[in-house]
Amino acid sequence: MPPYSPQRSPKTNNVYSKPYSPSRSPVHRVQSTRSPISPRTGTPKSIIRSNLTPSPKRRTQEDYSSMTLEEYIAIGKQNTPKSEANKSPTRSKPLESSTHSTDLRDQRIRVCVRKRPLNKSEVLSKEKDIAQLSGLRTIDILEPKVRVDLTQYIEQHSFTFDNVFDIDSSNITIYQKTTKPLVEHMFEGGKSTCFAFGQTGSGKTYTMLDPKHGLYTLAVMDIFRLLNRGRYSHLSAWVSYYEIYQGQLYDLLNSKNKLIPRDDGKGNVVIAGLKKVQVNNVDTLMKVCDYAGSERGTDRGKDSDAKVRMEGAEINRSLLALKECIRALDQEQKRAPFRGSKLTMVLRDSFLGNSKTCMIATISPNTSNSDHTLNTLRYADRIKEFKGESDTRLACSDVQDAPEIEFMDTQEDITDENTALPQITKEHVKSFLNEHWIEIHESEEYLKIAKEMLRDINLASMDSDDFFVKYRDYLTKLYNLLEKKLFTIQCLQNKIKEELCSDDE
Ligand SMILES: Nc1ncnc2c1ncn2[C@@H]1O[C@H](COP(=O)(O)OP(=O)(O)OP(=O)(O)O)[C@@H](O)[C@H]1O
C-alpha cells in the first residue's frame, strides 16, 4: 500500500450573499426557491451523458503489457483534445447563456480531476507523464512497477469521474463545468461550496486562486455581474476568510485570531467572532483576499519532519472525516459524523439542505509522484462512489471493458478447495484494503509519530534537566494523538463490522 504523504489543506472557495445569518459559515443564505435534491437521485444519468462526446476505444491490460511507457504515452497524445489554454477570462459567456451550467444544475456533488503539465524541472530530469486521459471522464495512471525477479512492468489504474481536465483545459472551461453552476445555485437561494484538494505542488492554487483566472476570480466576476442587476438589488456580498491549521481555525481578516466553531443547538455551525467584510466590487474583494492570503500559513517556525508528519496526519484525518460524512449522507443515515474534524464541522452546511458541492482533485502527472497521485484519485473515487451513481452508471459508459489487472483466476482456485466456505478471493481482500487504505494508513502514520517521539525521549539523558519536560511533553502529545486516533480506529472498526455482517448474510 503506498504511503499517504502530507498534503496541504484543501483550498476552499466559499462566497455568500446577504441576507443570511451572520453567525453561520460562509455560504449563501437566502430563501430557497427549489426543493432539496436527494443525494441518491441528484445526478440523472441522461443529463450527464448528454454532455459527453464518445470516448475513444479503450485498450486492455494485455495491449499495454507489450508496450513501453513511451509507446503508451505516444498513443495517449493522439487522443489529447485541442488546446484551449489561450482563451482569455473575459471571453467567459454571461451566466444566463451557459449551456454547460444548465446541464449540470441537478448535481448535488460533483467530483472532478485536473491534471497539471510536467514542470520544467520534471522535464529536465526526464520524468515521464504517466497520467493519460481517455475521453472526458476517465483517467488512466500507468504505474511503473518491478516484479520480485526485477523485471519491470506497468500497472494501469483507471478512474472515472464527472469530469477530468487535461493539461490544456483552461481555468475558464473548468469554471464552466464546476463552479458556474454553483454560482447560479446560490442566486436561486441555495448553498454552494467548491474546493480543491491534492498533493503539494499539484495545482490547487493555480486552479482556485490565480488572480486573473482562478475559479475564485471567475466566480466573483459572475457574482458581481449578477448583483448589479435590478432583480438582485436587495442582495449584497460579504466575505470572511479563515484558515484551518492543525485542527485550529484562524481568522485571516482579523490578526489571525483563534476561532472556535460551535453547534448552536439548532444544528447550525456558528463560528463566533469571525470577521466579515462587505464588498461591492471585484477590486475591493481582491484586495481583501490579497490581505488574507498574505496572512496565510506564516509564523509557523521551522518545519521539522515530525511537524510536517503531524500536519499530514491532521489533513488525512480531515479528509477521512469528510469521506465518512459524505458516506453517511449517501446512505441517508440520520447522523453524519461532522464532529470528526474541524474541516467537516465548518463544511457541515455545505452538505445539508439545499446545498451543492464541487470537489476538484488536482494531480501531478510525473512518475515520481505516482503514489501521491494514486492516493488522491482513490480518495476522489470513493467520494464519487458515495454519490450512489458509480458502478451502474459507469457500467454502460466507457469503463465497461476496463482491464482486469490481477487475480484473474483466484476465484476458481478457492472454490475448488472447499465449496462450503464463503468465496473470499484475493480480489475481495484487495478491494477491502483499497477501500479502507486511508484508515489503515492513518493508524500506521500515528504509530510512526508516537515511535519517533519516544525515540526523542530516549535520546535525552535521564538525569538531564530537560528530561522531565520532554517526558511531560511526550505524554501530552501522545494523549492528543491517541484521542485523534480513536476516531480513525472507530471508523475502521465499523467497516470491519459491516464486512463481517455482510459475510454472515
Ligand atoms: N494547470 C496548470 N497549468 C500550468 N501550470 C500549472 C498548472 N497547475 C499548476 N501549475 C504550476 O505548478 C506550480 C505548483 O502549482 P500550485 O502552486 O498551484 O500548487 P499547489 O497545489 O497550490 O501547491 P501547495 O499545496 O504547495 O500550495 C505552480 O508554479 C503553478 O503555476
The ligand as an SDF file (V2000), in Angstrom:
LIG
                    3D

 31 33  0  0  0  0  0  0  0  0999 V2000
   -2.8350   23.5140  -14.8910 N   0  0  0  0  0  0  0  0  0  0  0  0
   -1.6440   24.1260  -14.8070 C   0  0  0  0  0  0  0  0  0  0  0  0
   -1.0660   24.6530  -15.8950 N   0  0  0  0  0  0  0  0  0  0  0  0
    0.1520   25.2710  -15.8250 C   0  0  0  0  0  0  0  0  0  0  0  0
    0.8670   25.3720  -14.6760 N   0  0  0  0  0  0  0  0  0  0  0  0
    0.3490   24.8690  -13.5660 C   0  0  0  0  0  0  0  0  0  0  0  0
   -0.9370   24.2180  -13.5560 C   0  0  0  0  0  0  0  0  0  0  0  0
   -1.1920   23.8020  -12.3180 N   0  0  0  0  0  0  0  0  0  0  0  0
   -0.1430   24.1830  -11.5650 C   0  0  0  0  0  0  0  0  0  0  0  0
    0.7750   24.8170  -12.3090 N   0  0  0  0  0  0  0  0  0  0  0  0
    2.0640   25.3440  -11.8250 C   0  0  0  0  0  0  0  0  0  0  0  0
    2.6120   24.3860  -10.9180 O   0  0  0  0  0  0  0  0  0  0  0  0
    3.1750   25.0140   -9.7720 C   0  0  0  0  0  0  0  0  0  0  0  0
    2.5040   24.4850   -8.4950 C   0  0  0  0  0  0  0  0  0  0  0  0
    1.1350   24.8050   -8.5300 O   0  0  0  0  0  0  0  0  0  0  0  0
    0.3450   25.3480   -7.2700 P   0  0  0  0  0  0  0  0  0  0  0  0
    1.1520   26.3560   -6.5250 O   0  0  0  0  0  0  0  0  0  0  0  0
   -0.9900   25.7750   -7.7420 O   0  0  0  0  0  0  0  0  0  0  0  0
    0.2640   24.0170   -6.4010 O   0  0  0  0  0  0  0  0  0  0  0  0
   -0.4850   23.8050   -5.0060 P   0  0  0  0  0  0  0  0  0  0  0  0
   -1.2220   22.5330   -5.1220 O   0  0  0  0  0  0  0  0  0  0  0  0
   -1.2860   25.0060   -4.6490 O   0  0  0  0  0  0  0  0  0  0  0  0
    0.7520   23.6380   -4.0310 O   0  0  0  0  0  0  0  0  0  0  0  0
    0.8030   23.8870   -2.4400 P   0  0  0  0  0  0  0  0  0  0  0  0
   -0.0800   22.8440   -1.8240 O   0  0  0  0  0  0  0  0  0  0  0  0
    2.2490   23.6320   -2.1380 O   0  0  0  0  0  0  0  0  0  0  0  0
    0.3510   25.2920   -2.1770 O   0  0  0  0  0  0  0  0  0  0  0  0
    2.9770   26.4970   -9.9560 C   0  0  0  0  0  0  0  0  0  0  0  0
    4.1500   27.0390  -10.4970 O   0  0  0  0  0  0  0  0  0  0  0  0
    1.8550   26.6010  -10.9830 C   0  0  0  0  0  0  0  0  0  0  0  0
    1.9280   27.7710  -11.7590 O   0  0  0  0  0  0  0  0  0  0  0  0
  1  2  1  0
  2  3  1  0
  2  7  2  0
  3  4  2  0
  4  5  1  0
  5  6  2  0
  6  7  1  0
  6 10  1  0
  7  8  1  0
  8  9  2  0
  9 10  1  0
 10 11  1  0
 11 12  1  0
 11 30  1  0
 12 13  1  0
 13 14  1  0
 13 28  1  0
 14 15  1  0
 15 16  1  0
 16 17  2  0
 16 18  1  0
 16 19  1  0
 19 20  1  0
 20 21  2  0
 20 22  1  0
 20 23  1  0
 23 24  1  0
 24 25  2  0
 24 26  1  0
 24 27  1  0
 28 29  1  0
 28 30  1  0
 30 31  1  0
M  END
$$$$
